[in-house]
Amino acid sequence: MTVALVPQREAPRPLMRSLPPADPYPADALGKVLADAAKGIHEKVQAPLALCGQCVLGAAALAVQAHGNVILPFGQTRPVSLYLVSVAASSERKSTADTEALWPVSQHEENLCADHDRDVLRYINDKAGWEKARDEVLKKGKGNRDAIRNGLDALGPPPAAPLNPMLTSPEPTFEGLVKFLAADGRPSLGIFAAEGGQFIGGHSMSAENKTKTATGLSVLWDGSPIRRMRAGDGVSRLPGRRLSLHLMAQPHVASSLLADQELLDQGLLSRILLTAPETLAGTRFPRPLAPESQVAIKAYGAHLLGILGRPYPTAKGKPNELAPRTVGLSQEAERLWYEFAAGIERRMAPGSDLADLRGFAGKLGEHAARIAAVLALFADIDAAEIDDGYLSAGIALARHHLAEALRLYGASRIDGTIHMAQALLTWLQTAWTDPLVSLPDIYQRGPNAIRDKATASRLVTVLEDHGWLIRLPGGADVAGRFRKDAWRIMAP
């Protein structure tokens, strides 16, 4: 008797290569005050430690960037501003961690607002007095050019309007930022957003504005003067401005940012320090806050407020143009920096692991020096130099961001449909309890991103092609209802 052999079905195939685990965040490299604060916020909020570390490091960069520049070993002077992006899904408590880290900034802004209300009235009265005095000089001069000029010289320039108290904004346009910095805006600002999609997906990064925003942010990161020439706005040359940035974005938003070839070509992505920690969902059980954590958060806040409260060093007669002092590396720190930079350079050779990440890798030495300068100035705003301890810490954090960039940039180039199909597969395997599924079940009850039949059909086709769904000819009963189009969900 001949026995018919039933061909075995091929096992389902992964939709994408699994990402390696996130690189552990080297929180201790932040230094005691910042590290203790990051750990305290981590315990209090139960957000990932890397996210909490980015929050306090971004706040520290905002506080110190007005007070110092770093001299790189090859002689160039750079700001100590940092551009940070943290990737975390919804419910990872991004907003709460951000609030905990930025409360000193918010408190200082409130203090500035109170002073501003008082100073505005003084400015209005002073300006009125100056204008009246000017009129008297013109009247008294009786058309005598020399007398009028001498009188106006003696009168001096008009009073300057008090600086706007705003310190941060979640989603400014670049044109708005330039106008703010050119008028009465404070010369040291931050773009901080717990929902970074507001900025990444907003007007500033739309197709028609993306290039100028990326170019402008790169210019500010480099510390070059902003140069603008517009028919409506006139000519602007704005030196001495500083900007730090921390955006927290959901994975799909971050993927769109990292996969953007235009932003890569403009050089903005090479200036961004990334981290994408593993989720803590399912482990965040309520617990009392350890007293030492609250003490650490308060100590961090008091220290940050002390720096924020120091007057900015500014150019003579220009209250909104910074003149930061320069801080160099110690001799031992320089030796360490050259060793680190040489190691990175070797890994950028064709065929090496950083060959496809040369833009970011080529700036990693500068990133390490900037981070080291932020840590040194946060510890002592009057620091005379950056020693090898701070540079070692800057290198440790830079290595973390390099590891995360290597992990994330490749993943960001995966087609968006595959990402959505993976989200659907995860939902089918974890949230959907029936062994069968239909299209209405997917677009009515499935992941929020799948809202219509066409999208569900496209994703089901992907899962069929990879063997995760098997169509049932003639339909089947699914969750108590007959469905003409139904599929069996295959086990991993």
MOJOJO-V833134 format. One line per field, one symbol per residue. phi: phi as a letter, one per 20 degrees, with the letter a starting at -180 (. if undefined). psi: psi as a letter, one per 30 degrees, with the letter a starting at -180 (. if undefined). burial: + if it has 24 or more other C-alpha atoms within 12 Angstrom, else -. Layout:
# MOJOJO-V833134
phi: ???
psi: ???
burial: ???
This chain:
# MOJOJO-V833134
phi: .eefeefffffgdgfbffffgffgfegfffngfffffgfffgffemegfffffffffffffgfeffdbddefgeofecfdfcddcddbffmemffffffffeffffffffffffffgfffffffffffffffffgfffffflnffffffffffffnfffeffffffdcbebfffffffffffedffecccdcbfdffgefdeffdfgedgffffffffffffnfffdcccfeemdcccemdcbdbbddcfgfffffffeeffffffnfffedddbbfffdgnceegbfefgffffffffffffffffffffffcfgmcfdcfcffdcdefgfffgfffffffffgffefgnefdfecfgfffdfffgffffgfffffffbfdgebdeffffgfffgffffffgffgfeffffefgfffgfffffffffeddeeefdbcfggfeecfggfddbffffffffgffffenecdfdgnnafclncfcfdcceeeff
psi: kkkkkjkkkkkkkkelkkkllkkkkiefffleeeeeeeeeeeeefhlkeeeeeeeeeeeeeeeffffklkjlfgfkkllgkkjkkkkkllggheeeeeeeegeeeeeeeeeeeeeeeeeeeeeeeeeeeeeeeeeeeeeffhfjeeeeeeeeeeelllkkkkkkfkflkfhlleeeeeeeffcgkkfjlkjkjfiffeeegaeegleffeeeeeeeeeeeefglkkkkjkeefakkjjlhkkklkjkkkleeeeeeefgjeeeeefgeffgkjlkillkgkffikklkkkefeeeeeeeeeeeeeeeefkkkjllkgifgjkiklkklkleeeeeeeeeeeeeeeefflkflfgegheeeefgeeeeeeeeeeeeeeeejfgkfljlfeeeeeeeeeeeeeeeeeeeeeeefgkkeeeeeeeeeeeeefefkfkfllleeeefffakffjfleeeeeeeeeeeeeggfkjkjkfalkjhgkkkejlkkkkl.
burial: --------------++-----++++++++++++++++++++++++++++++++++++++++++++++++++++---+++++++++++++--++++++++++++++++++--+---------------------+--+--------------+-------++++++++++++++++-+++++++++++++++++++++++++--++----++++++++++++++-+++----------+++++++++++++++++++++++-+++--++++++++++++++------------++-++++++++++-+++--++----+++++++++++++--++-+++-++--++--------+--+++++++++++++++++++++++++-+-+++++++++++++++++++++++++-++-+-++++++++++-++------+++++++++--++-++----+++-++-+++-++++++------+------++++++--
